[in-house]
Amino acid sequence: MAEASKKQNIFVRAGARIKKFFREMRSEMKKVVWPTKSQLINNTIIVLVCVLVVGIFIWAFDAIANLVVQGIISLVKG
């Protein structure tokens, strides 16, 4: 009785899970709609512009914060 309900060993279970994962991944990859070349270029340009804009805002905030900190330090030093 005990042998009938015995679990499979860990390697067999892990192998089955890995096999199932790759089977499901392959099934999902068939559903993917890949962008066209023009969509890819357009989206890349949008991302680069957004990164540039955010970088400029961070640089400006850093420069202003640096001026404020330097002003406070000069006030404290006298």
KEROGU-596538 format. One record per residue: residue in one letter; x negated, y negated, z of N, C-alpha, C in turn. Coordinates in steps of 0.2 Angstrom, whole numbers, padded with zeros to 4 digits, always signed. Example, Ala and Ser with C-alpha at 12.3 -4.5 7.8 and 13.67 -1.06 7.14 Angstrom:
BEGIN
A-0066+0028+0039-0062+0022+0039-0066+0016+0039 S-0064+0011+0035-0068+0005+0036-0064+0000+0039 
// end
This chain:
BEGIN
M-0004+0006+0000+0000+0000+0000-0004-0006+0000 A-0009-0006+0004-0014-0012+0005-0017-0013-0002 E-0019-0008-0006-0023-0009-0012-0018-0012-0017 A-0012-0011-0017-0007-0013-0022-0007-0021-0022 S-0007-0024-0016-0006-0031-0015-0013-0034-0014 K-0018-0031-0016-0025-0034-0015-0026-0039-0021 K-0029-0045-0018-0030-0051-0023-0036-0049-0028 Q-0036-0052-0033-0042-0051-0038-0047-0055-0035 N-0054-0053-0037-0059-0057-0034-0059-0064-0036 I-0063-0068-0033-0064-0076-0034-0066-0077-0041 F-0070-0073-0044-0073-0075-0051-0068-0073-0056 V-0064-0068-0055-0059-0067-0060-0053-0072-0060 R-0051-0075-0054-0047-0080-0053-0049-0086-0056 A-0056-0088-0055-0058-0094-0057-0059-0094-0065 G-0061-0088-0068-0061-0087-0075-0054-0088-0078 A-0049-0086-0075-0042-0086-0078-0040-0094-0078 R-0042-0097-0072-0040-0104-0072-0044-0108-0077 I-0050-0107-0078-0054-0110-0083-0051-0109-0090 K-0050-0103-0091-0047-0101-0098-0040-0105-0099 K-0036-0105-0094-0030-0109-0094-0031-0116-0096 F-0036-0119-0092-0037-0126-0093-0039-0128-0100 F-0043-0124-0103-0046-0125-0110-0040-0124-0115 R-0036-0119-0114-0030-0118-0118-0025-0124-0118 E-0024-0126-0112-0019-0132-0111-0023-0138-0114 M-0029-0139-0113-0033-0145-0116-0032-0145-0124 R-0033-0139-0127-0033-0138-0134-0026-0140-0136 S-0021-0138-0133-0014-0139-0135-0013-0147-0134 E-0015-0150-0129-0014-0157-0128-0018-0161-0134 M-0024-0159-0136-0028-0162-0141-0025-0162-0147 K-0020-0157-0149-0017-0157-0155-0011-0163-0155 K-0009-0165-0149-0004-0170-0149-0007-0177-0150 V-0014-0178-0149-0017-0185-0149-0016-0188-0156 V-0014-0194-0156-0014-0198-0162-0020-0203-0162 W-0025-0202-0166-0031-0206-0167-0030-0212-0170 P-0033-0218-0168-0032-0224-0171-0036-0224-0178 T-0033-0229-0182-0036-0230-0189-0042-0234-0188 K-0046-0235-0193-0053-0238-0192-0051-0246-0191 S-0046-0249-0194-0044-0256-0193-0042-0257-0186 Q-0038-0252-0183-0035-0252-0176-0041-0252-0171 L-0046-0248-0173-0052-0247-0168-0056-0253-0168 I-0057-0256-0174-0061-0263-0174-0057-0268-0171 N-0051-0269-0172-0047-0274-0169-0047-0273-0161 N-0046-0267-0159-0046-0266-0151-0053-0267-0148 T-0058-0265-0152-0065-0267-0150-0066-0274-0149 I-0064-0278-0154-0065-0285-0154-0061-0288-0148 I-0055-0286-0147-0051-0288-0141-0054-0287-0135 V-0057-0281-0134-0061-0279-0128-0067-0283-0127 L-0071-0284-0132-0077-0289-0131-0075-0296-0130 V-0070-0299-0133-0068-0305-0131-0065-0306-0124 C-0062-0301-0121-0059-0301-0114-0065-0300-0110 V-0070-0296-0111-0076-0296-0107-0080-0302-0107 L-0081-0305-0113-0084-0312-0113-0080-0317-0109 V-0074-0318-0109-0070-0322-0105-0071-0321-0098 V-0070-0315-0096-0070-0313-0089-0078-0315-0086 G-0083-0314-0090-0089-0315-0089-0091-0322-0088 I-0088-0327-0092-0088-0334-0091-0085-0336-0085 F-0079-0334-0083-0076-0336-0077-0080-0334-0071 I-0083-0328-0071-0087-0326-0066-0093-0330-0065 W-0096-0331-0071-0102-0336-0071-0100-0343-0068 A-0095-0346-0070-0092-0352-0068-0091-0352-0060 F-0088-0347-0058-0086-0346-0051-0092-0346-0047 D-0097-0342-0049-0104-0341-0046-0107-0348-0046 A-0107-0351-0051-0111-0358-0051-0108-0363-0046 I-0101-0363-0046-0098-0368-0041-0099-0365-0034 A-0099-0359-0033-0100-0356-0026-0107-0358-0024 N-0112-0357-0029-0119-0359-0027-0119-0366-0025 L-0116-0371-0029-0116-0378-0027-0113-0379-0021 V-0108-0376-0019-0105-0377-0013-0109-0375-0007 V-0112-0369-0008-0117-0366-0003-0123-0371-0002 Q-0126-0373-0007-0132-0377-0007-0130-0384-0004 G-0124-0386-0005-0121-0392-0002-0121-0392+0006 I-0118-0386+0008-0117-0385+0015-0124-0384+0018 I-0128-0380+0015-0135-0380+0018-0139-0386+0019 S-0138-0391+0014-0141-0397+0014-0138-0401+0019 L-0132-0401+0021-0128-0405+0026-0131-0402+0033 V-0132-0396+0034-0134-0393+0040-0141-0395+0041 K-0145-0394+0036-0152-0396+0037-0153-0403+0039 G-0149-0407+0036-0150-0415+0038-0154-0418+0033 
// end
